[in-house]
Each structure stands twice: as structure tokens, then as C-alpha cells.
């Protein structure tokens, strides 16, 4: 099996999900035309079109709210928040809406969504771009929400 970086693996996984399911959509700041700040979505817009891979304004609350709304209507959104330091506006949507939607609607609606954000990557960027905030205390203890932290490229 060929070795790939974590970013390449994310790109391959997104492409596979989009091939397998036409309801998967990817969006966020600079993810369409530029392929994301870390290039995790590079080539996806050209491959799947601008209706399924698109850029959003710099508005994290919009991205998380769009994920919840799209998921409630049957799509499978993958929203990207550029840096973990910008996750705080999203917490309301994740805790009060996404995690409770199935229960609130007595199973009529669900919220199959992904909200991706890098953290702890050691990019040495200024101020709000370099936090290594651990997301688990914010969403790990919330019924209906799951937090996954993939391991980096290092093996062993």
C-alpha cells in the first residue's frame, strides 16, 4: 500500500465519499478554487463541480449552520473551518442543533454531517491560526455528537 500524508488521505477520502454518494457536498473558506489552506480539497471542485465543492465567506457560524441545515434536508455536508481557533462560533450549532436534531424530531430528521478543522499542526502561524485547542471537552461529552482526532503521518 502506498504511503500518503494525512492531507492526501483526507483528499482521497473526500473524493471516495463524493464518488460513492451524490449527496456529499464539501464547502468552506477557500476549499473550492484554491483547494483549502492546506490543500486537502485540491482538485475536488474540478472533479465534482462547483455545486458540490464550493467556497464560503469568512463566516464560521454560517459554515456550521449550513452543515446542520443541509444535513437535516438529506445532504451529507462536509464543512471546513480553516483553523481550530475559529471553532468557537460553531459550538452553538454543534451542541444545540446538530447533536439534538434526531431527538428533537423524534427520529424524523437526522444530522449526518462532518465539520473538519485542523488543530495542533505546528504551522507557527500568528495569533488565531496556531491554537492547539483540544476539541474533546467541547463536543466529546455532548450526547449526539462525536469527535474524531485522526493521527498524523508519523507511524509507530
Secondary structure, 3 states (H helix, E strand, C coil): CCCCCHHHHHHHHHHHHHHHCCCEEEEECCCCCCCCCCCCCCCHHHHHCCCCEEECCCCHHHHHHHHHHHHHCCCEEEEEECCHHHCHHHHHHHHHHHCCHHHHCCCCCCCCCEEEECCCCCCCCCHHHCCCCCCHHHHCCCCCCCCCCCCCCCCC
